[in-house]
Amino acid sequence: MAIDRQRALARALMLKNEESLDAATIAVAEQLSGKTNLTLGEAVSVLGNDQIAAVAGFLSENLNCQQLEQVCDTDTYDLEQAREWEVTEAQYCLAHEIALIAHMTERKREGLD
């Protein structure tokens, strides 16, 4: 399932009491599950692998917005990193999308976009 980035961003921005990464995780999980008002714990459960949230955090901390805007596909995702984190290609790309939405959320909150 493709994530509607703008819808996820709008939802993440509504979660004012959450850190940007947590808000992005919740917003993406809500899209995937079709449920609303998930807690962070519920959102991580929806992702199906706790490592997805950990990878999203790692990517968010180590890549800038421009790097995260690059499409995550079989040519661009880091296979070695995915193996280290014990996630599949699809899970790595989902984490990549969450990290990008987290960056976008942070930039909007800071009035940079």
VEXZA-69505 format. One record per atom (N, C-alpha, C): atom name; residue in three letters; x, y, z. Coordinates in Angstrom, 3 decimals. Each point is the difference from the previous one (the first is absolute). Last residue first. Layout:
BEGIN
[CA ALA [X Y Z]],
...
END
This chain:
BEGIN
[N ASP [8.609 25.516 5.906]],
[CA ASP [-0.679 -0.347 -1.272]],
[C ASP [-1.379 0.597 -0.043]],
[N LEU [2.823 0.650 3.763]],
[CA LEU [0.997 0.020 -1.072]],
[C LEU [-0.593 -0.336 -1.362]],
[N GLY [-1.788 0.218 4.825]],
[CA GLY [-0.322 1.062 -0.949]],
[C GLY [0.987 0.118 -1.149]],
[N GLU [-0.388 -3.277 3.733]],
[CA GLU [0.968 1.084 0.192]],
[C GLU [-0.239 1.154 -0.969]],
[N ARG [-2.680 -3.887 -0.242]],
[CA ARG [-0.154 0.501 1.361]],
[C ARG [0.929 1.189 0.270]],
[N LYS [0.396 -2.313 -4.090]],
[CA LYS [-1.259 0.768 0.055]],
[C LYS [-0.190 0.627 1.373]],
[N ARG [3.674 -2.880 -0.543]],
[CA ARG [0.200 1.237 -0.772]],
[C ARG [-1.263 0.869 0.023]],
[N GLU [-0.213 -4.276 1.991]],
[CA GLU [0.862 0.893 0.765]],
[C GLU [0.190 1.327 -0.712]],
[N THR [-2.333 -3.375 -2.254]],
[CA THR [-0.776 0.478 1.146]],
[C THR [0.815 1.012 0.799]],
[N MET [2.129 -2.249 -3.491]],
[CA MET [-0.956 0.964 -0.543]],
[C MET [-0.831 0.619 1.125]],
[N HIS [2.930 -3.485 1.145]],
[CA HIS [0.738 1.208 -0.380]],
[C HIS [-0.943 1.082 -0.510]],
[N ALA [-1.903 -4.169 0.913]],
[CA ALA [0.450 0.622 1.255]],
[C ALA [0.760 1.296 -0.288]],
[N ILE [-1.219 -2.672 -3.621]],
[CA ILE [-1.175 0.702 0.532]],
[C ILE [0.343 0.686 1.324]],
[N LEU [3.332 -2.701 -1.896]],
[CA LEU [-0.243 1.176 -0.842]],
[C LEU [-1.177 0.808 0.536]],
[N ALA [0.926 -4.096 2.082]],
[CA ALA [1.051 0.982 0.303]],
[C ALA [-0.198 1.279 -0.818]],
[N ILE [-2.836 -3.628 -0.908]],
[CA ILE [-0.315 0.565 1.317]],
[C ILE [1.024 1.079 0.356]],
[N GLU [0.828 -2.447 -3.886]],
[CA GLU [-1.153 0.889 -0.191]],
[C GLU [-0.389 0.670 1.321]],
[N HIS [3.329 -3.289 0.136]],
[CA HIS [0.511 1.147 -0.745]],
[C HIS [-1.108 1.041 -0.183]],
[N ALA [-1.149 -4.154 1.782]],
[CA ALA [0.730 0.790 0.998]],
[C ALA [0.539 1.286 -0.627]],
[N LEU [-1.950 -3.053 -2.892]],
[CA LEU [-1.037 0.571 0.857]],
[C LEU [0.640 0.878 1.076]],
[N CYS [2.871 -2.448 -2.724]],
[CA CYS [-0.575 1.122 -0.752]],
[C CYS [-1.148 0.654 0.772]],
[N TYR [1.936 -3.867 1.823]],
[CA TYR [1.006 1.073 -0.017]],
[C TYR [-0.569 1.232 -0.709]],
[N GLN [-2.593 -3.875 -0.077]],
[CA GLN [-0.002 0.592 1.334]],
[C GLN [1.006 1.149 0.092]],
[N ALA [-0.135 -2.495 -3.981]],
[CA ALA [-1.253 0.760 0.150]],
[C ALA [-0.060 0.685 1.363]],
[N GLU [3.644 -2.891 -0.835]],
[CA GLU [0.081 1.194 -0.849]],
[C GLU [-1.240 0.879 0.182]],
[N THR [0.935 -2.981 4.162]],
[CA THR [-0.064 -0.281 -1.427]],
[C THR [0.164 1.305 -0.776]],
[N VAL [2.219 -0.856 4.922]],
[CA VAL [-1.243 0.403 -0.652]],
[C VAL [0.079 -0.369 -1.476]],
[N GLU [3.448 -0.101 3.827]],
[CA GLU [-0.903 -1.137 -0.127]],
[C GLU [-1.386 0.418 -0.484]],
[N TRP [4.274 2.545 0.643]],
[CA TRP [-1.189 0.338 0.789]],
[C TRP [-1.035 -1.129 -0.020]],
[N GLU [4.013 -0.439 -2.512]],
[CA GLU [0.405 0.280 1.371]],
[C GLU [-1.208 0.254 0.901]],
[N ARG [-0.722 -0.523 -4.636]],
[CA ARG [0.369 -1.273 0.635]],
[C ARG [0.373 0.211 1.466]],
[N ALA [-0.877 3.811 -2.569]],
[CA ALA [-1.238 -0.759 0.202]],
[C ALA [0.295 -1.334 0.679]],
[N GLN [3.641 2.638 -1.321]],
[CA GLN [-0.680 0.581 1.155]],
[C GLN [-1.284 -0.775 0.320]],
[N GLU [2.275 -1.207 -3.888]],
[CA GLU [0.793 -0.360 1.179]],
[C GLU [-0.646 0.527 1.280]],
[N LEU [-1.903 1.210 -4.159]],
[CA LEU [-0.222 -1.416 0.299]],
[C LEU [0.748 -0.420 1.262]],
[N ASP [-1.904 4.768 -1.679]],
[CA ASP [1.249 -0.543 0.502]],
[C ASP [-0.221 -1.435 0.478]],
[N TYR [-2.681 2.900 -4.049]],
[CA TYR [-0.011 -0.303 1.431]],
[C TYR [1.276 -0.730 0.382]],
[N THR [-1.040 1.429 -4.574]],
[CA THR [0.508 1.021 0.908]],
[C THR [0.021 -0.387 1.476]],
[N ASP [-1.591 -2.662 -3.917]],
[CA ASP [1.271 0.585 -0.414]],
[C ASP [0.609 0.913 1.058]],
[N THR [-4.306 -2.157 0.497]],
[CA THR [1.055 -1.020 -0.010]],
[C THR [1.352 0.557 -0.416]],
[N ASP [-3.167 3.608 2.068]],
[CA ASP [-0.344 -1.157 -0.819]],
[C ASP [1.184 -0.949 -0.033]],
[N CYS [-1.820 5.085 1.866]],
[CA CYS [0.552 -1.230 0.574]],
[C CYS [-0.485 -1.160 -0.862]],
[N VAL [0.776 5.449 -1.185]],
[CA VAL [-0.896 -1.162 0.006]],
[C VAL [0.726 -1.209 0.593]],
[N GLN [1.184 5.021 1.428]],
[CA GLN [0.355 -0.937 -1.058]],
[C GLN [-0.888 -1.227 0.129]],
[N GLU [-0.050 3.479 3.231]],
[CA GLU [-0.937 0.182 -1.117]],
[C GLU [0.332 -0.899 -1.179]],
[N LEU [2.757 0.293 3.931]],
[CA LEU [-1.199 -0.807 0.240]],
[C LEU [-1.010 0.128 -1.131]],
[N GLN [3.939 2.637 -0.030]],
[CA GLN [0.358 -1.415 -0.163]],
[C GLN [-1.224 -0.894 0.154]],
[N GLN [-0.582 4.579 0.801]],
[CA GLN [0.310 -0.214 -1.416]],
[C GLN [0.353 -1.466 -0.262]],
[N CYS [-0.676 1.436 4.472]],
[CA CYS [-1.255 -0.064 -0.754]],
[C CYS [0.258 -0.318 -1.474]],
[N ASN [3.782 -1.738 3.214]],
[CA ASN [-0.741 1.259 -0.054]],
[C ASN [-1.232 -0.172 -0.891]],
[N LEU [2.614 -3.781 3.196]],
[CA LEU [-0.182 0.505 -1.356]],
[C LEU [-0.745 1.323 0.056]],
[N ASN [1.022 -2.508 3.997]],
[CA ASN [1.223 -0.055 -0.793]],
[C ASN [-0.114 0.498 -1.437]],
[N GLU [-3.586 -0.310 3.480]],
[CA GLU [1.147 0.652 0.634]],
[C GLU [1.192 0.141 -0.939]],
[N SER [-3.902 -2.298 -1.415]],
[CA SER [-0.381 1.380 0.286]],
[C SER [1.171 0.783 0.587]],
[N LEU [0.435 -4.657 -0.710]],
[CA LEU [0.034 0.738 -1.263]],
[C LEU [-0.307 1.480 0.222]],
[N PHE [-0.336 -2.848 3.742]],
[CA PHE [1.387 0.054 -0.476]],
[C PHE [0.107 0.841 -1.266]],
[N GLY [-4.307 -0.902 1.666]],
[CA GLY [0.728 0.917 0.875]],
[C GLY [1.439 0.186 -0.446]],
[N ALA [-2.577 -3.187 -2.235]],
[CA ALA [-0.504 1.340 -0.311]],
[C ALA [0.723 1.044 0.847]],
[N VAL [0.849 -4.503 0.936]],
[CA VAL [0.664 0.414 -1.247]],
[C VAL [-0.442 1.409 -0.378]],
[N ALA [-2.154 -1.910 3.665]],
[CA ALA [1.402 0.259 0.325]],
[C ALA [0.772 0.473 -1.233]],
[N ALA [-4.466 -1.382 -0.520]],
[CA ALA [0.053 1.280 0.711]],
[C ALA [1.435 0.363 0.345]],
[N ILE [-0.657 -4.170 -1.936]],
[CA ILE [-0.359 1.038 -0.976]],
[C ILE [0.071 1.374 0.658]],
[N GLN [0.590 -4.087 2.509]],
[CA GLN [1.209 0.566 -0.610]],
[C GLN [-0.320 1.105 -1.008]],
[N ASP [-3.321 -2.742 2.189]],
[CA ASP [0.480 1.108 0.828]],
[C ASP [1.207 0.702 -0.617]],
[N ASN [-3.931 -2.529 -2.610]],
[CA ASN [1.383 -0.295 0.366]],
[C ASN [0.517 1.217 0.763]],
[N GLY [-4.484 -0.044 -1.604]],
[CA GLY [0.287 -1.424 -0.105]],
[C GLY [1.413 -0.403 0.363]],
[N LEU [-3.054 4.198 -0.182]],
[CA LEU [1.099 -0.118 -0.966]],
[C LEU [0.468 -1.444 -0.140]],
[N VAL [-3.261 1.203 3.257]],
[CA VAL [-0.571 -0.036 -1.353]],
[C VAL [1.098 -0.200 -1.034]],
[N SER [1.265 0.692 4.490]],
[CA SER [-0.559 -1.342 -0.206]],
[C SER [-0.570 -0.155 -1.403]],
[N VAL [1.475 4.238 1.350]],
[CA VAL [1.156 -0.880 -0.216]],
[C VAL [-0.473 -1.428 -0.247]],
[N ALA [-3.285 3.097 1.177]],
[CA ALA [0.531 0.295 -1.332]],
[C ALA [1.180 -0.912 -0.331]],
[N GLU [-1.852 -0.120 4.314]],
[CA GLU [-0.906 -0.640 -0.965]],
[C GLU [0.522 0.195 -1.419]],
[N GLY [2.319 2.217 3.396]],
[CA GLY [0.152 -1.452 0.138]],
[C GLY [-0.861 -0.772 -0.989]],
[N LEU [-0.470 4.702 0.287]],
[CA LEU [1.258 -0.361 -0.636]],
[C LEU [0.227 -1.511 0.063]],
[N THR [-5.015 1.367 -0.037]],
[CA THR [1.115 0.411 0.851]],
[C THR [1.282 -0.375 -0.734]],
[N LEU [-4.692 1.134 -2.610]],
[CA LEU [0.891 -1.029 0.533]],
[C LEU [0.996 0.631 0.972]],
[N ASN [-4.017 1.814 -2.757]],
[CA ASN [0.340 0.223 1.409]],
[C ASN [0.832 -1.123 0.607]],
[N THR [-2.534 -1.524 -4.323]],
[CA THR [0.392 1.340 0.416]],
[C THR [0.326 0.012 1.484]],
[N LYS [-0.022 -3.786 -4.504]],
[CA LYS [-0.506 0.391 1.316]],
[C LYS [0.465 1.413 0.318]],
[N GLY [1.240 -2.735 -3.842]],
[CA GLY [-1.332 0.534 -0.188]],
[C GLY [-0.648 0.412 1.312]],
[N SER [4.580 -1.837 -1.094]],
[CA SER [-1.002 -0.790 0.721]],
[C SER [-1.434 0.436 -0.283]],
[N LEU [3.854 2.211 -1.955]],
[CA LEU [0.139 -1.428 -0.293]],
[C LEU [-1.126 -0.825 0.619]],
[N GLN [0.281 4.668 0.910]],
[CA GLN [-0.335 -0.248 -1.411]],
[C GLN [0.029 -1.483 -0.310]],
[N GLU [1.378 1.287 4.249]],
[CA GLU [-1.442 0.199 -0.139]],
[C GLU [-0.442 -0.211 -1.442]],
[N ALA [4.589 -0.120 0.956]],
[CA ALA [-0.678 -1.202 0.502]],
[C ALA [-1.518 0.131 -0.107]],
[N VAL [2.637 3.750 -1.090]],
[CA VAL [0.181 -1.059 -1.000]],
[C VAL [-0.742 -1.260 0.433]],
[N ALA [0.035 3.594 3.032]],
[CA ALA [-0.740 0.372 -1.213]],
[C ALA [0.087 -1.090 -1.066]],
[N ILE [2.553 -0.469 3.998]],
[CA ILE [-1.430 -0.172 0.248]],
[C ILE [-0.803 0.277 -1.269]],
[N THR [4.588 0.828 -0.187]],
[CA THR [-0.233 -1.437 0.173]],
[C THR [-1.486 -0.279 0.185]],
[N ALA [1.389 4.476 -0.090]],
[CA ALA [0.077 -0.595 -1.336]],
[C ALA [-0.281 -1.502 0.059]],
[N ALA [0.283 2.321 4.060]],
[CA ALA [-1.198 0.425 -0.732]],
[C ALA [-0.027 -0.620 -1.394]],
[N ASP [3.838 -0.672 2.619]],
[CA ASP [-1.130 -0.762 0.539]],
[C ASP [-1.285 0.339 -0.746]],
[N LEU [3.821 2.468 -1.110]],
[CA LEU [0.163 -1.391 -0.422]],
[C LEU [-1.155 -0.860 0.494]],
[N SER [0.135 4.569 1.372]],
[CA SER [-0.237 -0.145 -1.439]],
[C SER [0.095 -1.446 -0.466]],
[N GLU [-1.523 0.870 4.995]],
[CA GLU [1.210 0.348 -0.740]],
[C GLU [-0.272 -0.287 -1.478]],
[N GLU [-4.262 1.057 2.988]],
[CA GLU [0.935 -1.077 -0.334]],
[C GLU [1.246 0.586 -0.669]],
[N ASN [-4.036 2.444 1.236]],
[CA ASN [0.679 -0.425 1.229]],
[C ASN [1.010 -1.121 -0.230]],
[N LYS [-2.831 1.869 -3.547]],
[CA LYS [0.880 1.034 0.533]],
[C LYS [0.782 -0.426 1.244]],
[N LEU [-2.712 -1.983 -4.181]],
[CA LEU [0.444 -0.651 1.245]],
[C LEU [1.044 0.886 0.685]],
[N MET [-1.818 1.070 -4.276]],
[CA MET [-1.110 0.088 0.963]],
[C MET [0.414 -0.556 1.369]],
[N LEU [2.887 -0.289 -3.764]],
[CA LEU [-0.044 1.378 0.499]],
[C LEU [-1.118 0.197 1.022]],
[N ALA [0.391 -4.132 -2.256]],
[CA ALA [1.115 0.168 0.933]],
[C ALA [-0.014 1.404 0.605]],
[N ARG [-3.103 -0.940 -3.423]],
[CA ARG [-0.352 -0.694 1.245]],
[C ARG [1.096 0.186 1.043]],
[N ALA [0.797 1.724 -4.281]],
[CA ALA [-1.098 0.743 0.625]],
[C ALA [-0.383 -0.632 1.335]],
[N LEU [3.152 -2.282 -2.608]],
[CA LEU [0.559 1.235 0.537]],
[C LEU [-1.072 0.802 0.726]],
[N ALA [-1.350 -3.820 -2.310]],
[CA ALA [0.759 -0.379 1.195]],
[C ALA [0.599 1.242 0.661]],
[N ARG [-2.169 0.599 -4.088]],
[CA ARG [-0.985 -0.353 1.027]],
[C ARG [0.700 -0.372 1.312]],
[N GLN [2.689 0.801 -3.713]],
[CA GLN [-0.627 1.255 0.433]],
[C GLN [-1.045 -0.252 1.083]],
[N ARG [2.185 -3.769 -2.008]],
[CA ARG [0.927 0.820 0.774]],
[C ARG [-0.653 1.272 0.538]],
[N ASP [-1.803 -4.877 -1.199]],
[CA ASP [-0.349 1.337 -0.478]],
[C ASP [0.765 0.978 0.880]],
[N ILE [1.422 -5.192 -1.060]],
[CA ILE [-0.396 0.974 1.013]],
[C ILE [-0.309 1.327 -0.692]],
[N ALA [-0.362 -5.248 -1.927]],
[CA ALA [0.736 1.259 -0.058]],
[C ALA [-0.559 0.955 1.050]],
[N MET [0.064 -5.544 -0.088]],
[CA MET [-0.839 1.189 0.000]],
[C MET [0.883 1.251 0.000]],
END
